[in-house]
Amino acid sequence: MKLDLKPLAKPAILAKSMSNNRQSIDRQIKASIDTFTELTERANHLNENAGTGSDAFKEAIKTIQQAIKQDQELVSLIDSRLMVRALAFTLIKEKTYKKAKVGQALLEKIDEIRQVPSSLFVRYMLLFYFNHYDELYDTQSLAQWLKEKTFVIKEFRHLDPKLFKANGAKWLAEESIRSKREFHNQIKHLNLKNYQSGRFLFVAQNIYYIEQLKEIKVNQPHDLLRELQKPDVFNARYDTNSLLGHEVLRILIQRAPDNDIDDSWRNVVMAIAGDPRVPKTDKRYQTWWSQIDRSLIQKVIGWLSGFDLRLFLEALENFSQNSSDEQLQRMFPARKQFLQGLLDKKCVTGVRLYLTPKFTLYLQKHYQKEHLPKFSTVDGDTSIIYVQLGKTHLIEGSHSCRLWIYRGLSQDALVFNNNNRSASYSALTSGMGSHMKDAKGEKLLIDTVVHHPHLTWQNKAIAAINQTDVKIHPRDVLTEADYQDYKRKFDIDYEY
């Protein structure tokens, strides 16, 4: 008989073949184990639900509820699987049970009763943890327990173990910033959508917003600033004393510059708290500004003075451009330069707008309502701006209105009445001019200046203002070209 002898496989090939076989067997064993585990968990799930409507289960729940309400330890009560199930069922039933004494001792007792808990029990405990997080009796012990159990049970292995660190919420916020994901996208990435209404994500979101706000470039637009303007964001609770909006206001105002505030930064303040120049009895003032330091409020008022002036100049420019009056068109740049110069010199301490219905519609068309400052309305076609320069006061109008200059105003002056939301043109101009007197009965009105001829009216206005405690140089309120013409025309080397 002839033997059919074949060469033996090379050792390397044989080893590779054996390795592949082992890997294949390992995969089959793992698949079998996972299948067995899944079937076991399904069976356990059925067992866990079995009897939940029984009298014994109902009685167990009552016992646990009573103990929680009386702030009692639960360790001695949890002595069976029935009691373990009843505990989990109770903890997620009502928010009032968040202070249940679920700590290290109780969790160890549960492990004694059942070393590997059912997936249903772990799911309930996850809800308990994510829903109440920082309000729990012992957050750290529960977090550590969940970290161990979610690793053991296949269903929960997708949860990042860092969520159960001592500062899990802070880690989530910082990870979102590090990975440059928006917070809601980070929640999806970590498969936490089922816990969006809980304290864990709430705390993490607050930390995310606040930490980012501390780091973004000062006075520059950022996507975060738009997010912070959403009512459900700024009305969220930050701590026991403050809403998230309060903390945003404090950080943003402190970081922002005193002047030339970017619209994107000012818009956040206005969207959250509105204009602080309202009566202190105003509901919005009570909610927001009453909890903000006075120095920060004054900083915002400074911003808004500049914004008010900008809006008034828009009205003036809009009217001059749409007017057939060539003289008005020519005088607009000089009037703008004069008012802007006072602001740039930091003479302006307060501003109040009185706008016509026509210009109010213009603003509503070009600005979001929540971003606009407080303003009053005025009848007729002329918008009015009141400008305070310390003890000196100006009234200016958008059309051919004169510039009214006062060395003081009495406390009952119309412009000081924050409750008055409308006024007549005559009351703000000639009416105030005739009624404003000092204690000696002398008129407080220094002069009324007609905006013509060019440079002459500026000279007259400068002279009137310099009669008060405010001192300005012509160069402060004129362009460089106009200043050179001014010196030649009036042949003066101005000193003040």
C-alpha positions in Angstrom: 0.0 0.0 0.0 1.3 3.4 -1.0 1.2 6.0 1.6 0.2 9.5 0.5 2.6 11.6 2.5 2.0 15.4 2.6 4.5 17.9 3.9 3.7 19.3 7.4 2.5 22.9 7.7 5.2 25.4 8.5 5.4 26.3 12.2 4.6 30.0 11.5 1.6 29.2 9.4 0.4 26.6 12.0 0.7 29.1 14.8 -1.2 31.7 12.8 -3.9 29.2 12.1 -4.2 28.2 15.7 -4.3 31.9 16.8 -7.1 32.6 14.3 -9.0 29.5 15.6 -8.6 30.8 19.2 -9.9 34.2 18.3 -12.8 32.7 16.5 -13.6 30.5 19.5 -13.2 33.5 21.9 -15.7 35.5 19.8 -18.1 32.6 19.8 -17.8 32.2 23.6 -18.2 36.0 24.2 -21.2 36.0 21.9 -22.7 33.0 23.8 -22.0 34.7 27.2 -23.5 38.0 26.0 -26.6 36.1 24.7 -26.9 34.2 27.9 -26.5 37.4 29.9 -29.1 39.1 27.9 -31.5 36.2 28.3 -30.8 36.1 32.0 -31.4 39.9 32.3 -34.7 39.4 30.4 -35.7 36.7 32.8 -34.7 38.8 35.8 -36.6 41.7 34.4 -39.7 39.6 34.3 -39.0 38.4 37.8 -38.5 42.0 38.9 -41.8 43.1 37.6 -43.5 40.0 38.9 -45.3 40.8 42.1 -45.1 44.6 41.9 -48.8 44.8 42.2 -48.9 42.4 45.1 -50.0 43.5 48.6 -46.5 42.6 49.9 -44.9 45.0 47.4 -47.3 47.8 48.1 -46.6 47.4 51.8 -42.9 47.5 51.2 -43.2 50.7 49.3 -45.3 52.3 52.2 -42.6 51.2 54.7 -39.8 52.8 52.7 -41.8 56.0 52.0 -42.6 56.4 55.7 -38.9 56.0 56.6 -37.8 58.5 54.0 -40.3 61.1 55.2 -39.2 60.6 58.7 -35.5 61.0 57.6 -34.7 57.5 58.9 -31.8 55.2 57.9 -32.9 52.6 55.3 -30.2 50.0 55.8 -32.1 48.0 58.4 -35.3 48.0 56.2 -33.7 46.6 53.0 -33.4 42.9 53.8 -34.8 41.2 50.7 -35.0 41.4 46.9 -38.6 42.6 47.4 -37.4 45.5 49.5 -34.6 46.3 47.0 -37.2 46.5 44.2 -39.5 48.6 46.3 -36.7 51.0 47.1 -35.8 51.6 43.4 -39.5 52.1 42.6 -39.9 54.6 45.4 -36.8 56.6 44.6 -37.9 57.6 41.1 -41.5 58.1 42.0 -41.4 61.5 43.6 -38.9 64.4 43.8 -39.5 64.6 47.6 -37.6 61.3 47.9 -34.3 62.7 46.6 -33.0 63.2 50.2 -33.4 59.5 51.0 -30.4 58.2 52.8 -28.9 56.3 49.9 -25.2 56.1 51.0 -22.3 53.7 51.2 -23.9 51.4 53.9 -27.2 51.0 52.1 -25.4 50.3 48.7 -23.3 47.6 50.4 -26.4 46.1 51.9 -28.0 45.9 48.4 -24.8 44.2 47.1 -25.1 41.6 49.8 -28.7 40.8 48.8 -27.8 40.8 45.1 -24.2 41.1 44.0 -25.1 41.8 40.3 -28.4 43.9 40.3 -30.8 43.7 37.5 -30.6 46.1 34.6 -34.0 47.5 35.7 -32.7 48.3 39.2 -29.6 50.0 37.7 -31.7 51.9 35.3 -33.8 53.3 38.2 -30.7 54.2 40.1 -29.2 56.0 37.1 -32.4 58.0 36.8 -32.2 58.8 40.5 -28.6 59.9 40.1 -28.9 62.0 37.0 -32.2 63.5 38.1 -31.1 64.7 41.5 -27.3 64.7 41.4 -26.2 67.6 43.6 -29.4 67.3 45.8 -28.7 63.7 46.8 -27.8 62.5 50.3 -24.5 61.0 49.2 -23.8 61.8 45.6 -20.2 60.4 45.7 -21.1 57.0 47.0 -23.9 56.5 44.6 -21.7 57.6 41.7 -19.0 55.1 42.6 -21.5 52.3 42.9 -23.0 53.2 39.5 -19.6 53.3 37.9 -19.0 49.7 39.0 -22.4 48.4 38.0 -22.5 50.1 34.6 -19.2 48.5 33.7 -20.5 45.0 34.7 -23.9 45.2 32.9 -23.6 45.3 29.1 -26.6 47.6 28.6 -24.9 50.5 30.3 -21.3 50.1 29.1 -21.9 53.0 26.7 -21.9 55.4 29.6 -18.5 57.1 30.1 -17.2 56.2 33.6 -16.0 59.8 34.0 -19.7 60.8 34.4 -19.4 59.1 37.8 -16.4 61.0 39.0 -16.5 63.2 42.1 -17.2 66.2 39.8 -18.9 64.4 36.9 -21.0 67.4 35.9 -17.9 69.6 35.8 -16.1 67.0 33.7 -19.0 67.0 31.2 -18.9 70.8 30.9 -15.1 70.9 30.4 -15.2 68.0 28.0 -17.7 69.9 25.8 -15.5 72.9 25.8 -12.3 70.9 25.1 -13.9 69.0 22.2 -15.4 72.2 20.9 -18.9 70.7 20.8 -22.0 72.7 21.6 -23.4 71.4 24.9 -26.5 69.8 23.4 -24.3 68.0 20.9 -22.1 66.7 23.7 -25.2 65.3 25.4 -26.0 63.4 22.2 -22.4 62.2 21.8 -22.4 60.7 25.3 -25.9 59.2 25.0 -27.4 61.2 27.8 -30.6 62.4 26.1 -32.8 60.4 28.5 -31.5 62.5 31.4 -32.0 66.0 29.9 -34.5 67.1 32.5 -32.3 66.2 35.5 -30.1 68.1 37.8 -26.9 66.5 36.5 -27.2 68.0 33.0 -28.6 71.2 34.4 -25.5 71.7 36.7 -23.2 70.7 33.8 -24.9 73.2 31.4 -24.5 76.0 33.9 -20.8 75.3 34.4 -20.4 75.0 30.6 -21.9 78.5 30.0 -20.2 80.2 32.9 -16.8 78.6 32.2 -17.0 79.5 28.6 -18.1 83.1 29.4 -15.0 83.5 31.5 -12.7 82.5 28.6 -14.2 83.9 25.4 -12.5 87.0 23.9 -13.6 90.2 25.5 -16.0 92.4 23.6 -16.1 90.2 20.5 -19.1 88.2 19.1 -19.4 84.5 20.1 -22.0 81.8 19.5 -22.3 81.5 23.3 -23.7 85.0 23.6 -26.7 84.1 21.4 -27.3 81.0 23.5 -27.3 83.0 26.7 -30.1 85.2 25.4 -32.6 82.3 25.5 -35.1 82.6 28.4 -35.0 79.0 29.3 -31.2 79.4 29.7 -31.0 82.6 31.7 -34.0 81.8 33.8 -32.5 78.5 34.9 -31.5 78.2 38.6 -27.7 78.6 39.1 -27.5 78.3 42.9 -29.7 78.7 45.9 -29.7 82.5 45.6 -29.2 83.3 41.9 -30.5 82.4 38.5 -28.0 81.7 35.7 -28.8 85.1 34.3 -27.5 86.8 37.4 -24.2 85.1 37.2 -24.0 85.8 33.4 -24.6 89.5 34.1 -21.9 89.7 36.8 -19.2 88.0 34.7 -20.1 89.7 31.4 -20.3 93.3 32.8 -17.1 92.8 34.9 -15.2 91.6 31.9 -16.5 94.1 29.4 -14.9 97.5 28.8 -16.3 100.7 30.2 -16.8 102.2 26.7 -17.3 101.1 23.1 -19.2 98.0 24.2 -19.8 95.6 21.3 -23.4 95.1 20.3 -23.2 91.3 20.9 -22.2 91.8 24.5 -24.7 94.6 25.2 -27.4 92.5 23.6 -27.0 89.8 26.2 -27.4 92.2 29.1 -30.5 93.8 27.5 -32.1 90.4 26.6 -31.7 89.1 30.2 -32.3 92.2 32.4 -33.4 95.0 30.2 -32.6 98.7 30.8 -31.7 99.4 34.4 -32.9 103.0 34.1 -36.4 102.1 35.1 -38.2 102.7 38.4 -36.8 100.3 41.1 -40.4 99.0 41.6 -40.3 97.7 38.0 -40.8 93.9 38.0 -37.9 93.3 35.7 -35.6 95.5 37.8 -36.6 93.6 40.9 -35.9 90.3 39.3 -32.5 91.2 37.9 -30.9 94.5 38.7 -31.8 94.4 42.4 -29.3 91.6 42.8 -26.4 93.3 40.9 -23.8 95.5 42.4 -24.4 99.2 41.9 -21.0 99.8 40.3 -21.9 97.3 37.5 -25.3 98.9 37.0 -23.6 102.3 36.5 -21.3 100.7 34.0 -24.3 99.5 32.0 -25.9 102.9 32.2 -22.7 104.3 30.7 -23.0 101.9 27.8 -26.6 102.8 27.2 -25.9 106.5 27.2 -23.7 105.9 24.2 -26.3 103.6 22.6 -29.1 106.1 23.1 -26.9 108.7 21.4 -26.2 106.4 18.5 -29.9 105.7 18.0 -30.7 109.5 18.1 -28.0 110.1 15.5 -29.5 107.4 13.4 -32.8 109.3 13.6 -31.1 112.5 12.7 -29.2 111.0 9.8 -32.2 109.1 8.5 -34.3 112.3 8.5 -31.6 114.4 6.9 -31.0 111.8 4.1 -34.7 111.6 3.4 -35.3 115.3 3.6 -35.3 117.7 0.6 -33.8 120.3 2.9 -30.2 120.7 1.7 -29.3 122.9 4.7 -30.4 120.2 7.1 -28.3 117.6 5.2 -25.3 119.8 5.4 -25.6 120.4 9.1 -26.0 116.8 10.1 -22.3 115.9 10.2 -21.5 118.8 12.5 -24.4 118.1 14.9 -23.3 114.5 15.0 -19.7 115.4 15.7 -20.7 117.8 18.5 -22.7 115.2 20.4 -20.2 112.4 19.7 -17.4 114.6 20.9 -19.1 115.2 24.3 -19.5 111.4 24.6 -15.9 110.7 23.7 -14.7 113.2 26.2 -16.7 111.3 28.8 -18.7 114.4 29.7 -22.0 112.5 29.3 -23.4 111.1 32.6 -26.9 110.3 31.4 -29.2 110.2 28.3 -32.9 109.9 27.7 -34.7 109.4 24.4 -38.1 110.8 23.4 -38.9 109.3 20.0 -41.6 109.9 17.5 -44.0 107.1 16.5 -42.3 107.1 13.0 -38.9 106.6 14.4 -40.1 104.0 16.9 -41.3 102.0 13.9 -37.8 102.5 12.3 -36.1 101.0 15.4 -38.5 98.1 15.6 -37.7 97.3 12.0 -33.9 97.4 12.4 -33.5 96.1 16.0 -34.8 93.3 18.1 -37.2 94.6 20.7 -35.4 92.9 23.6 -32.1 94.7 22.6 -33.5 98.2 22.7 -33.1 100.6 25.6 -36.0 102.2 27.5 -37.3 105.3 25.7 -40.3 107.5 25.9 -42.5 108.9 23.0 -43.0 112.4 21.9 -45.7 113.9 19.7 -45.1 115.6 16.4 -42.3 114.8 13.9 -39.2 115.7 16.0 -37.4 113.2 18.2 -35.7 114.6 21.3 -32.6 113.6 23.2 -31.9 114.8 26.7 -28.2 114.7 27.6 -26.9 115.1 31.1 -23.3 116.4 31.6 -23.1 116.3 35.4 -25.0 119.4 36.6 -25.2 120.7 33.0 -28.1 119.6 30.8 -28.8 119.7 27.1 -32.0 119.2 25.0 -31.5 118.5 21.3 -33.9 117.6 18.5 -33.8 115.6 15.3 -35.1 118.4 13.0 -34.6 122.1 13.1 -34.9 122.0 16.9 -32.7 124.4 18.8 -30.0 123.2 21.3 -31.2 124.1 24.8 -28.4 124.5 27.4 -29.1 124.6 31.2 -26.8 125.1 34.1 -29.1 123.0 36.2 -32.6 121.5 36.5 -35.0 121.3 39.3 -35.9 117.8 40.7 -39.4 118.0 39.2 -38.1 118.4 35.7 -39.9 116.3 33.2 -36.8 114.4 32.1 -36.3 113.1 35.6 -39.7 111.4 35.7 -39.1 107.8 34.9 -42.8 106.9 35.2 -43.7 109.3 32.4 -43.5 107.4 29.2 -44.6 110.2 26.9 -44.2 113.9 26.6 -45.1 116.8 24.2 -42.5 118.5 22.1 -43.4 121.9 23.7 -43.1 120.6 27.2 -39.5 119.4 26.6 -38.4 122.6 24.9 -40.1 125.9 25.6 -42.1 124.5 28.5 -39.0 123.5 30.5 -37.1 126.6 29.4 -39.7 128.9 31.0 -40.2 126.9 34.2 -36.7 125.9 35.2 -35.5 128.3 38.0 -33.1 128.0 40.8 -33.7 128.7 44.5 -33.3 132.5 43.9 -35.9 132.4 41.2 -33.3 132.9 38.4 -33.6 131.1 35.1 -31.5 127.9 34.8 -31.6 128.1 31.0 -28.3 129.6 29.7 -29.0 129.8 26.0 -30.9 128.3 23.0 -28.7 127.7 20.0 -29.9 127.6 16.4 -27.7 125.2 14.3 -26.7 127.9 11.8 -24.4 129.3 10.5 -21.8 126.6 10.6 -19.1 127.1 13.3 -21.0 130.1 14.7 -23.5 127.9 16.4 -20.8 125.6 17.7 -18.9 128.7 19.1 -22.1 129.8 20.8 -22.8 126.4 22.3 -19.2 125.9 23.5 -19.3 129.3 25.2 -22.6 128.5 27.0 -21.4 125.1 28.2 -18.2 126.6 29.5 -20.3 128.9 31.7 -21.1 125.7 33.8 -18.9 123.3 35.6 -18.3 121.4 32.4 -15.3 122.7 30.4 -14.8 121.8 26.7 -12.3 122.8 24.1 -13.5 123.4 20.5 -11.3 120.5 19.3 -13.4 118.2 21.5 -16.5 118.7 19.4 -15.2 119.7 16.0 -13.4 117.7 13.2 -9.8 118.7 12.7 -10.6 120.5 9.5 -13.4 122.4 11.2 -11.2 123.2 14.1 -8.6 124.9 11.9 -11.3 126.9 10.2 -12.7 127.8 13.6 -9.4 129.2 14.8 -9.1 131.3 11.7 -12.6 132.5 11.8 -12.6 133.6 15.5 -8.9 134.4 15.7 -8.5 132.8 19.1 -6.0 130.5 20.8 -8.6 128.7 22.9 -7.8 128.0 26.6 -10.0 126.5 29.3 
